[in-house]
Amino acid sequence: MAHCLAPLLADPDISVYVETLKPVTPYPFPWPFFRFLDVFPETVYQDAPALQSLSLRGDEDFDLVILAYQVWFLSPALPMAAFMQSPEAARLLRGKPVVTLIACRNMWLMAQERMKQYLDGLGARLVDNIALTDQSGALASFITTPRWMFTGRREAFWGLPAAGVSETDLRGSARFGAAMAEALHAGPIAGPMLHGLGAAVVDERLIASERIGTRSFRLWGKLLRAAGPQGSARRRPLLAIYVCFLFCLIVTVVPLSMALRALLHPLVKRRLLVQKAYFEQPSGSATHHLSPNPQ
Ligand SMILES: Cc1cc2nc3c(=O)[nH]c(=O)nc-3n(C[C@H](O)[C@H](O)[C@H](O)COP(=O)(O)O)c2cc1C
């Protein structure tokens, strides 16, 4: 976020207002194992937690709103869900151009679909989406992301890269801020500003997993919510069963479905490319405006 905002903050003609969402009960970091799992049902069903009062009233008139959020369990993280459901967001976002800025491991498609629903419901216009994903790739990040979440340690180890978005990608996101500053100087924001800057690259191999994952999450989320409220001891046995289920799924179904997908690829390639293009909207993954050595 800081790198992306830097060109806007440095511009004397642009004033930037930063609002940090603070839940009344803060989420821990690093996450205790069961606390991490325990936010799963509420995240999937977007049961928003209470937020501390915002410093914005909601009647401010911004030329552009940037919504930066993390993905939790294929959904917008709960602090962002709470904001999107707040009366302030309803007032603030109506008719406004919005850029979403995602930082996640690598699965953000379904979360962004949910954000699109929120924005549509509030009458806001999504003009661009930036998706920053983990540098370590799908397989390594199955190890590096949980290690980071549960221990707070993100450095490289055992030949695996460091967890999270790379420094190069973070620094490189200044290009998005620069493009937004340029567009703001040119007048009201009418449409995408970030074409050709590689803002949202979709890995089409993950589309099916995200769809299947979301369906399975809704089913398990419903069961877990029925077992007891967040924090209750009654949820724990079911959460433990769920973790075992997830683990079995990852070591059996995921490799199998990857092999099947590789086999079927020639048949479904065309359809996948159409879906990839859909999820990459509105900014797209093209890179023709990137400088050869982005910083
Ligand atoms: C509870 C929880 C669930 C998460 N679920 C997902 C997920 O479904 N997909 C994903 O790509 N990343 C997921 N992540 C990783 C986060 O999106 C994000 O990469 C991580 O929290 C680091 O964010 P930061 O770079 O803003 O510090 C999850 C993280 C947490 C804490």
The ligand as an SDF file (V2000), in Angstrom:
LIG
                    3D

 31 33  0  0  0  0  0  0  0  0999 V2000
   -7.3560  -16.0440    8.0610 C   0  0  0  0  0  0  0  0  0  0  0  0
   -6.5730  -15.9290    6.7620 C   0  0  0  0  0  0  0  0  0  0  0  0
   -7.0450  -16.5870    5.6250 C   0  0  0  0  0  0  0  0  0  0  0  0
   -6.3570  -16.4540    4.3930 C   0  0  0  0  0  0  0  0  0  0  0  0
   -6.9010  -17.0170    3.2590 N   0  0  0  0  0  0  0  0  0  0  0  0
   -6.3140  -16.7460    2.0540 C   0  0  0  0  0  0  0  0  0  0  0  0
   -6.9320  -17.1840    0.8350 C   0  0  0  0  0  0  0  0  0  0  0  0
   -8.0170  -17.7850    0.8110 O   0  0  0  0  0  0  0  0  0  0  0  0
   -6.3080  -16.9180   -0.3490 N   0  0  0  0  0  0  0  0  0  0  0  0
   -5.1210  -16.2540   -0.3900 C   0  0  0  0  0  0  0  0  0  0  0  0
   -4.6000  -16.0680   -1.4860 O   0  0  0  0  0  0  0  0  0  0  0  0
   -4.5180  -15.8030    0.7460 N   0  0  0  0  0  0  0  0  0  0  0  0
   -5.0930  -16.0310    1.9580 C   0  0  0  0  0  0  0  0  0  0  0  0
   -4.5020  -15.5520    3.1170 N   0  0  0  0  0  0  0  0  0  0  0  0
   -3.2660  -14.7580    3.0190 C   0  0  0  0  0  0  0  0  0  0  0  0
   -3.5990  -13.2520    3.0580 C   0  0  0  0  0  0  0  0  0  0  0  0
   -4.4490  -12.8900    1.9940 O   0  0  0  0  0  0  0  0  0  0  0  0
   -2.3580  -12.3670    2.9850 C   0  0  0  0  0  0  0  0  0  0  0  0
   -1.5260  -12.7550    1.9640 O   0  0  0  0  0  0  0  0  0  0  0  0
   -1.5600  -12.4040    4.2150 C   0  0  0  0  0  0  0  0  0  0  0  0
   -2.4030  -12.2150    5.3360 O   0  0  0  0  0  0  0  0  0  0  0  0
   -0.4650  -11.3100    4.2090 C   0  0  0  0  0  0  0  0  0  0  0  0
   -1.0060  -10.0540    4.0150 O   0  0  0  0  0  0  0  0  0  0  0  0
   -0.1030   -8.7070    4.0190 P   0  0  0  0  0  0  0  0  0  0  0  0
    0.8150   -8.8250    2.8450 O   0  0  0  0  0  0  0  0  0  0  0  0
   -1.1300   -7.6100    3.8560 O   0  0  0  0  0  0  0  0  0  0  0  0
    0.5880   -8.6790    5.3390 O   0  0  0  0  0  0  0  0  0  0  0  0
   -5.1570  -15.6920    4.3450 C   0  0  0  0  0  0  0  0  0  0  0  0
   -4.6760  -15.0730    5.5190 C   0  0  0  0  0  0  0  0  0  0  0  0
   -5.3710  -15.1700    6.7040 C   0  0  0  0  0  0  0  0  0  0  0  0
   -4.8550  -14.4360    7.9210 C   0  0  0  0  0  0  0  0  0  0  0  0
  1  2  1  0
  2  3  1  0
  2 30  2  0
  3  4  2  0
  4  5  1  0
  4 28  1  0
  5  6  2  0
  6  7  1  0
  6 13  1  0
  7  8  2  0
  7  9  1  0
  9 10  1  0
 10 11  2  0
 10 12  1  0
 12 13  2  0
 13 14  1  0
 14 15  1  0
 14 28  1  0
 15 16  1  0
 16 17  1  0
 16 18  1  0
 18 19  1  0
 18 20  1  0
 20 21  1  0
 20 22  1  0
 22 23  1  0
 23 24  1  0
 24 25  2  0
 24 26  1  0
 24 27  1  0
 28 29  2  0
 29 30  1  0
 30 31  1  0
M  END
$$$$
